């Protein structure tokens, strides 16, 4: 099979809601998607299961699997259900409990994820970054342990690492080496995206890959983590954690989010629209792909997953030597 006729391979790094939204769009296009998910979360249900069962964080893996699912919506709703009554199951979503059980049955999170992907008819591959129980450490005026503490103290932190050097599976590294495009999704910059770059083996694989590197920029800032950040600031942070290779493309929103939506975000959550500073991005040598890529769903600002995925697909086709774009 020639390089032009085979399906193109995309690797997406991330975690959380931003990654799930992006994958909803990518799964609609004729590409092979491998998603690599950070497992250092220590909050909410995930944190409880992580400590009680001595397992990697399963929360973001579960969210990604549901975003990629191709099954009856009632089944997806069941796995999203979070127990509300007080008791030992309080605040645990069914998907987290299933993944925790499957780790015991299958021996590790990778195999548990593969089995759950089969149940959900996932058209793509989902891989946890590591099989190890791991926590973030922020180094600065002192050491801050755990994702929640790191997120709250970014201004006091100079560098983030893991609490120990983590092993990364061969499947993860091979997917990076064989990719046609590497994407860092939107999401919590320091606690969902950067954790994927804290492995020396991952950095080595990215440096050895010939695939272009893309970042899908956040739409709004995250209090405590990216207050006052423009798109270029996100890029500079990512580049500071990357190895010899740096970001080639950034997909960013160039439309103004409605005043009433942003005003509510500012009032309720102290979140602001991320400014698009095209001149600064150009100085960095990054190719800017700007468009109206936001959507509002039940008052929440999200990426328009179809439009965002289409822009990514365009880049993928252009880098494959096509002189036209396939319309879906």
MITI-173489 format. One record per residue (C-alpha): residue in three letters; y negated, z, x negated. Coordinates in steps of 0.1 Angstrom, whole numbers. Last residue first. Example, Ala and Ser with C-alpha at 12.3 -4.5 7.8 and 13.67 -1.06 7.14 Angstrom:
r:SER y:11 z:71 x:-137 $
r:ALA y:45 z:78 x:-123 $
***
This chain:
r:UNK y:-145 z:40 x:169 $
r:UNK y:-167 z:16 x:150 $
r:UNK y:-154 z:6 x:116 $
r:UNK y:-182 z:2 x:91 $
r:UNK y:-188 z:-30 x:71 $
r:UNK y:-188 z:-40 x:35 $
r:UNK y:-159 z:-18 x:26 $
r:UNK y:-156 z:-7 x:-10 $
r:UNK y:-140 z:26 x:-5 $
r:UNK y:-173 z:44 x:-12 $
r:UNK y:-188 z:27 x:18 $
r:UNK y:-159 z:37 x:40 $
r:UNK y:-161 z:74 x:30 $
r:UNK y:-199 z:74 x:34 $
r:UNK y:-196 z:59 x:69 $
r:UNK y:-169 z:85 x:78 $
r:UNK y:-192 z:113 x:69 $
r:UNK y:-220 z:99 x:91 $
r:UNK y:-194 z:96 x:119 $
r:UNK y:-182 z:132 x:115 $
r:UNK y:-218 z:144 x:119 $
r:UNK y:-223 z:123 x:150 $
r:UNK y:-191 z:135 x:166 $
r:UNK y:-196 z:172 x:157 $
r:UNK y:-231 z:174 x:169 $
r:UNK y:-237 z:204 x:147 $
r:UNK y:-243 z:237 x:166 $
r:UNK y:-273 z:255 x:179 $
r:UNK y:-263 z:281 x:206 $
r:UNK y:-279 z:282 x:240 $
r:UNK y:-247 z:274 x:258 $
r:UNK y:-241 z:245 x:234 $
r:UNK y:-272 z:230 x:218 $
r:UNK y:-265 z:200 x:195 $
r:UNK y:-277 z:192 x:160 $
r:UNK y:-272 z:160 x:140 $
r:UNK y:-305 z:142 x:144 $
r:UNK y:-302 z:123 x:111 $
r:UNK y:-306 z:127 x:73 $
r:UNK y:-281 z:114 x:47 $
r:UNK y:-297 z:125 x:14 $
r:UNK y:-283 z:112 x:-19 $
r:UNK y:-285 z:140 x:-45 $
r:UNK y:-303 z:132 x:-77 $
r:UNK y:-319 z:167 x:-79 $
r:UNK y:-354 z:152 x:-77 $
r:UNK y:-343 z:135 x:-44 $
r:UNK y:-334 z:168 x:-29 $
r:UNK y:-368 z:181 x:-38 $
r:UNK y:-385 z:152 x:-21 $
r:UNK y:-363 z:155 x:10 $
r:UNK y:-372 z:191 x:17 $
r:UNK y:-355 z:195 x:51 $
r:UNK y:-364 z:230 x:64 $
r:UNK y:-335 z:252 x:77 $
r:UNK y:-344 z:262 x:113 $
r:UNK y:-350 z:300 x:114 $
r:UNK y:-327 z:329 x:122 $
r:UNK y:-341 z:364 x:127 $
r:UNK y:-312 z:371 x:152 $
r:UNK y:-328 z:379 x:186 $
r:UNK y:-365 z:370 x:181 $
r:UNK y:-360 z:342 x:156 $
r:UNK y:-331 z:327 x:175 $
r:UNK y:-350 z:329 x:207 $
r:UNK y:-380 z:312 x:191 $
r:UNK y:-357 z:285 x:178 $
r:UNK y:-343 z:277 x:212 $
r:UNK y:-377 z:277 x:230 $
r:UNK y:-392 z:256 x:202 $
r:UNK y:-366 z:228 x:205 $
r:UNK y:-349 z:220 x:172 $
r:UNK y:-369 z:195 x:153 $
r:UNK y:-349 z:166 x:140 $
r:UNK y:-341 z:158 x:103 $
r:UNK y:-307 z:175 x:102 $
r:UNK y:-288 z:173 x:69 $
r:UNK y:-258 z:156 x:54 $
r:UNK y:-259 z:161 x:16 $
r:UNK y:-244 z:137 x:-10 $
r:UNK y:-235 z:138 x:-47 $
r:UNK y:-231 z:176 x:-52 $
r:UNK y:-223 z:186 x:-88 $
r:UNK y:-196 z:180 x:-114 $
r:UNK y:-194 z:200 x:-146 $
r:UNK y:-184 z:232 x:-128 $
r:UNK y:-196 z:242 x:-94 $
r:UNK y:-210 z:277 x:-88 $
r:UNK y:-246 z:269 x:-98 $
r:UNK y:-243 z:236 x:-79 $
r:UNK y:-236 z:254 x:-47 $
r:UNK y:-267 z:276 x:-51 $
r:UNK y:-289 z:246 x:-59 $
r:UNK y:-276 z:227 x:-29 $
r:UNK y:-284 z:256 x:-5 $
r:UNK y:-319 z:258 x:-20 $
r:UNK y:-323 z:220 x:-15 $
r:UNK y:-317 z:224 x:22 $
r:UNK y:-345 z:250 x:25 $
r:UNK y:-338 z:287 x:22 $
r:UNK y:-363 z:312 x:36 $
r:UNK y:-336 z:338 x:45 $
r:UNK y:-303 z:325 x:31 $
r:UNK y:-280 z:355 x:29 $
r:UNK y:-296 z:385 x:46 $
r:UNK y:-302 z:367 x:79 $
r:UNK y:-285 z:333 x:79 $
r:UNK y:-307 z:303 x:80 $
r:UNK y:-304 z:275 x:106 $
r:UNK y:-289 z:240 x:106 $
r:UNK y:-266 z:245 x:77 $
r:UNK y:-261 z:216 x:54 $
r:UNK y:-230 z:194 x:52 $
r:UNK y:-223 z:192 x:15 $
r:UNK y:-207 z:162 x:-2 $
r:UNK y:-188 z:156 x:-34 $
r:UNK y:-177 z:121 x:-44 $
r:UNK y:-140 z:118 x:-53 $
r:UNK y:-130 z:112 x:-89 $
r:UNK y:-113 z:145 x:-93 $
r:UNK y:-109 z:162 x:-127 $
r:UNK y:-140 z:183 x:-123 $
r:UNK y:-129 z:193 x:-88 $
r:UNK y:-94 z:203 x:-102 $
r:UNK y:-110 z:224 x:-129 $
r:UNK y:-132 z:241 x:-104 $
r:UNK y:-102 z:249 x:-82 $
r:UNK y:-82 z:262 x:-112 $
r:UNK y:-111 z:285 x:-123 $
r:UNK y:-112 z:300 x:-88 $
r:UNK y:-145 z:313 x:-75 $
r:UNK y:-155 z:280 x:-59 $
r:UNK y:-138 z:285 x:-25 $
r:UNK y:-155 z:319 x:-22 $
r:UNK y:-189 z:299 x:-23 $
r:UNK y:-183 z:285 x:11 $
r:UNK y:-175 z:314 x:34 $
r:UNK y:-193 z:344 x:20 $
r:UNK y:-222 z:330 x:0 $
r:UNK y:-231 z:300 x:21 $
r:UNK y:-221 z:313 x:55 $
r:UNK y:-212 z:281 x:73 $
r:UNK y:-217 z:243 x:68 $
r:UNK y:-189 z:225 x:52 $
r:UNK y:-183 z:217 x:16 $
r:UNK y:-167 z:182 x:15 $
r:UNK y:-146 z:164 x:-11 $
r:UNK y:-141 z:127 x:-6 $
r:UNK y:-113 z:103 x:-16 $
r:UNK y:-90 z:132 x:-24 $
r:UNK y:-60 z:131 x:-47 $
r:UNK y:-71 z:157 x:-72 $
r:UNK y:-84 z:180 x:-44 $
r:UNK y:-51 z:177 x:-24 $
r:UNK y:-32 z:183 x:-56 $
r:UNK y:-50 z:216 x:-63 $
r:UNK y:-45 z:230 x:-28 $
r:UNK y:-8 z:220 x:-27 $
r:UNK y:-2 z:236 x:-61 $
r:UNK y:-13 z:269 x:-47 $
r:UNK y:-41 z:290 x:-61 $
r:UNK y:-37 z:322 x:-80 $
r:UNK y:-66 z:346 x:-79 $
r:UNK y:-84 z:364 x:-107 $
r:UNK y:-92 z:399 x:-95 $
r:UNK y:-119 z:415 x:-74 $
r:UNK y:-133 z:381 x:-67 $
r:UNK y:-166 z:369 x:-80 $
r:UNK y:-202 z:367 x:-69 $
r:UNK y:-233 z:365 x:-91 $
r:UNK y:-269 z:379 x:-93 $
r:UNK y:-268 z:402 x:-63 $
r:UNK y:-296 z:424 x:-51 $
r:UNK y:-310 z:398 x:-27 $
r:UNK y:-275 z:390 x:-15 $
r:UNK y:-270 z:426 x:-3 $
r:UNK y:-259 z:424 x:34 $
r:UNK y:-235 z:395 x:28 $
r:UNK y:-220 z:412 x:-2 $
r:UNK y:-214 z:444 x:17 $
r:UNK y:-197 z:425 x:46 $
r:UNK y:-176 z:403 x:23 $
r:UNK y:-162 z:432 x:3 $
r:UNK y:-173 z:453 x:-26 $
r:UNK y:-209 z:455 x:-39 $
r:UNK y:-213 z:461 x:-77 $
r:UNK y:-246 z:475 x:-89 $
r:UNK y:-281 z:461 x:-96 $
r:UNK y:-262 z:428 x:-95 $
r:UNK y:-226 z:418 x:-92 $
r:UNK y:-212 z:410 x:-57 $
r:UNK y:-175 z:415 x:-54 $
r:UNK y:-154 z:395 x:-28 $
r:UNK y:-120 z:407 x:-18 $
r:UNK y:-85 z:393 x:-22 $
r:UNK y:-51 z:397 x:-6 $
r:UNK y:-32 z:369 x:-23 $
r:UNK y:-17 z:338 x:-9 $
r:UNK y:-47 z:317 x:-20 $
r:UNK y:-71 z:290 x:-7 $
r:UNK y:-53 z:290 x:27 $
r:UNK y:-41 z:254 x:35 $
r:UNK y:-46 z:234 x:67 $
r:UNK y:-32 z:199 x:68 $
r:UNK y:-39 z:171 x:93 $
r:UNK y:-30 z:162 x:129 $
r:UNK y:-24 z:197 x:142 $
r:UNK y:3 z:196 x:169 $
r:UNK y:-5 z:233 x:178 $
r:UNK y:31 z:245 x:173 $
r:UNK y:33 z:224 x:141 $
r:UNK y:1 z:239 x:128 $
r:UNK y:15 z:273 x:135 $
r:UNK y:45 z:265 x:113 $
r:UNK y:23 z:252 x:85 $
r:UNK y:0 z:282 x:87 $
r:UNK y:29 z:307 x:85 $
r:UNK y:42 z:287 x:55 $
r:UNK y:8 z:290 x:37 $
r:UNK y:4 z:326 x:48 $
r:UNK y:36 z:339 x:32 $
r:UNK y:72 z:349 x:38 $
r:UNK y:79 z:329 x:70 $
r:UNK y:87 z:358 x:93 $
r:UNK y:63 z:384 x:79 $
r:UNK y:35 z:359 x:75 $
r:UNK y:44 z:347 x:110 $
r:UNK y:37 z:381 x:125 $
r:UNK y:2 z:382 x:109 $
r:UNK y:-4 z:346 x:121 $
r:UNK y:6 z:355 x:157 $
r:UNK y:-16 z:387 x:156 $
r:UNK y:-46 z:367 x:144 $
r:UNK y:-41 z:340 x:170 $
r:UNK y:-39 z:366 x:198 $
r:UNK y:-74 z:378 x:191 $
r:UNK y:-77 z:415 x:181 $
r:UNK y:-107 z:433 x:195 $
r:UNK y:-86 z:463 x:208 $
r:UNK y:-49 z:459 x:201 $
r:UNK y:-44 z:495 x:190 $
r:UNK y:-62 z:508 x:221 $
r:UNK y:-93 z:502 x:241 $
r:UNK y:-92 z:472 x:264 $
r:UNK y:-109 z:440 x:253 $
r:UNK y:-81 z:421 x:237 $
r:UNK y:-93 z:387 x:223 $
r:UNK y:-80 z:355 x:238 $
r:UNK y:-84 z:326 x:214 $
r:UNK y:-47 z:320 x:213 $
r:UNK y:-44 z:320 x:251 $
r:UNK y:-74 z:296 x:254 $
r:UNK y:-57 z:272 x:230 $
r:UNK y:-25 z:273 x:251 $
r:UNK y:-46 z:267 x:283 $
r:UNK y:-63 z:238 x:266 $
r:UNK y:-29 z:220 x:263 $
r:UNK y:-23 z:208 x:228 $
r:UNK y:-40 z:188 x:200 $
r:UNK y:-52 z:216 x:177 $
r:UNK y:-76 z:209 x:148 $
r:UNK y:-103 z:234 x:160 $
r:UNK y:-75 z:259 x:169 $
r:UNK y:-60 z:257 x:134 $
r:UNK y:-95 z:261 x:118 $
r:UNK y:-101 z:293 x:138 $
r:UNK y:-67 z:307 x:128 $
r:UNK y:-74 z:301 x:91 $
r:UNK y:-108 z:318 x:95 $
r:UNK y:-92 z:350 x:109 $
r:UNK y:-61 z:353 x:86 $
r:UNK y:-75 z:374 x:58 $
r:UNK y:-48 z:378 x:32 $
r:UNK y:-21 z:405 x:39 $
r:UNK y:-17 z:442 x:32 $
r:UNK y:-6 z:449 x:68 $
r:UNK y:-31 z:477 x:76 $
r:UNK y:-58 z:465 x:53 $
r:UNK y:-58 z:428 x:61 $
r:UNK y:-50 z:435 x:98 $
r:UNK y:-82 z:456 x:101 $
r:UNK y:-103 z:432 x:81 $
r:UNK y:-93 z:402 x:103 $
r:UNK y:-99 z:421 x:135 $
r:UNK y:-136 z:428 x:126 $
r:UNK y:-147 z:422 x:90 $
r:UNK y:-129 z:418 x:56 $
r:UNK y:-131 z:380 x:50 $
r:UNK y:-116 z:369 x:16 $
r:UNK y:-93 z:342 x:29 $
r:UNK y:-112 z:310 x:21 $
r:UNK y:-99 z:279 x:39 $
r:UNK y:-89 z:246 x:25 $
r:UNK y:-88 z:218 x:51 $
r:UNK y:-69 z:186 x:44 $
r:UNK y:-79 z:157 x:65 $
r:UNK y:-62 z:123 x:65 $
r:UNK y:-85 z:98 x:80 $
r:UNK y:-85 z:76 x:111 $
r:UNK y:-114 z:94 x:129 $
r:UNK y:-112 z:119 x:158 $
r:UNK y:-100 z:148 x:136 $
r:UNK y:-133 z:146 x:117 $
r:UNK y:-153 z:156 x:148 $
r:UNK y:-135 z:189 x:157 $
r:UNK y:-132 z:195 x:120 $
r:UNK y:-170 z:199 x:116 $
r:UNK y:-171 z:225 x:144 $
r:UNK y:-143 z:246 x:129 $
r:UNK y:-160 z:245 x:95 $
r:UNK y:-193 z:258 x:108 $
r:UNK y:-175 z:285 x:129 $
r:UNK y:-159 z:303 x:100 $
r:UNK y:-145 z:290 x:67 $
r:UNK y:-151 z:262 x:41 $
r:UNK y:-137 z:235 x:19 $
r:UNK y:-129 z:201 x:34 $
r:UNK y:-107 z:176 x:16 $
r:UNK y:-107 z:140 x:28 $
r:UNK y:-81 z:114 x:22 $
r:UNK y:-85 z:78 x:33 $
r:UNK y:-58 z:61 x:52 $
r:UNK y:-41 z:34 x:32 $
r:UNK y:-53 z:-2 x:35 $
r:UNK y:-81 z:-2 x:10 $
r:UNK y:-62 z:15 x:-18 $
r:UNK y:-34 z:-10 x:-14 $
r:UNK y:0 z:0 x:0 $
***
